[in-house]
Amino acid sequence: MAKHVCAVLPKCSKELFEVEGGLPIVCVGSVWKSWPLLKKGFFSGIGGSLDEFTMLRPVKSASFGAALLAARDVNFQLPINLNENSQVLVRYKIHTNGTL
């Protein structure tokens, strides 16, 4: 899974790397319930490709996102707080001295 993240890094918008918490990575699916078992391999796969990222698990259904996109298409502002749509699975940051 980390290799997939690394593969799309060159196509990511530069603004995504500048948000608080670094690059947001949305983790969808039941496989992420096994995060403690995946963690070591994921970090190994990321290697030195990213200095900072935040892995997020959605807490709303896909239909919520579809409604949000539909509203944007017709220039309608839904009164929502996007920060309430996910929970942090893990935050990762390498400090300037090379430590996590």
C-alpha positions in Angstrom: 0.0 0.0 0.0 2.9 2.3 0.7 4.3 1.7 -2.7 0.9 2.9 -4.2 1.3 6.1 -2.2 4.8 6.6 -3.4 3.7 6.0 -7.0 1.3 8.9 -7.0 3.5 11.4 -5.1 4.8 13.0 -8.3 1.2 13.8 -9.4 0.1 15.2 -6.1 -0.7 18.9 -5.9 2.0 20.8 -4.1 -0.6 22.4 -1.8 -1.4 18.9 -0.3 2.2 18.7 1.1 1.8 22.1 2.8 -1.3 21.4 4.9 -1.0 20.9 8.6 0.0 17.3 9.2 1.6 16.9 5.8 0.1 14.9 3.0 -3.3 13.6 3.9 -3.7 9.9 3.0 -7.3 8.6 3.1 -7.4 5.0 4.2 -10.6 3.3 3.0 -11.6 -0.3 3.7 -11.6 -2.9 6.4 -8.0 -3.8 5.8 -7.1 -0.7 7.8 -8.6 -2.2 10.9 -5.4 -4.3 11.0 -3.2 -1.2 11.1 -1.1 -2.6 14.0 -0.1 -5.5 11.8 0.4 -3.3 8.7 2.3 -0.4 10.3 5.9 -1.7 10.2 5.6 -2.7 6.5 3.9 0.5 5.5 6.6 2.7 7.1 9.2 0.5 5.5 7.5 0.9 2.1 7.3 4.7 2.4 11.0 4.8 3.2 12.3 8.3 2.8 9.7 9.3 0.2 7.7 11.5 2.6 8.8 13.6 5.6 5.3 14.2 6.9 1.9 12.7 6.3 -1.4 12.0 8.1 -3.4 8.9 7.5 -7.1 9.4 7.9 -10.0 6.9 8.1 -13.4 8.2 6.9 -16.3 8.3 9.4 -19.0 9.2 6.9 -20.3 7.1 4.1 -19.4 7.5 0.4 -22.9 9.0 -0.2 -22.0 11.9 2.0 -19.0 12.7 -0.3 -21.2 12.3 -3.4 -23.7 14.8 -2.0 -20.9 17.2 -1.3 -19.6 16.9 -4.8 -23.1 17.3 -6.3 -23.6 20.5 -4.2 -20.3 21.9 -5.4 -21.4 21.2 -9.0 -24.4 23.4 -8.7 -22.5 26.0 -6.6 -24.4 25.3 -3.4 -22.5 25.5 -0.1 -23.4 22.8 2.3 -22.9 23.9 6.0 -20.4 21.1 6.9 -17.2 20.9 8.9 -14.8 18.7 6.8 -12.7 18.0 9.8 -15.5 15.9 11.3 -15.5 13.5 8.3 -12.5 11.5 9.3 -10.4 10.3 12.2 -6.6 10.2 12.4 -5.2 6.8 12.1 -1.6 8.0 12.4 0.5 11.1 12.0 4.1 10.8 10.8 6.8 13.4 10.8 10.5 13.2 10.6 12.0 16.0 12.5 15.0 18.0 11.2 17.3 15.9 13.3 16.1 12.7 11.6 13.9 11.3 14.4 10.2 10.5 14.3 
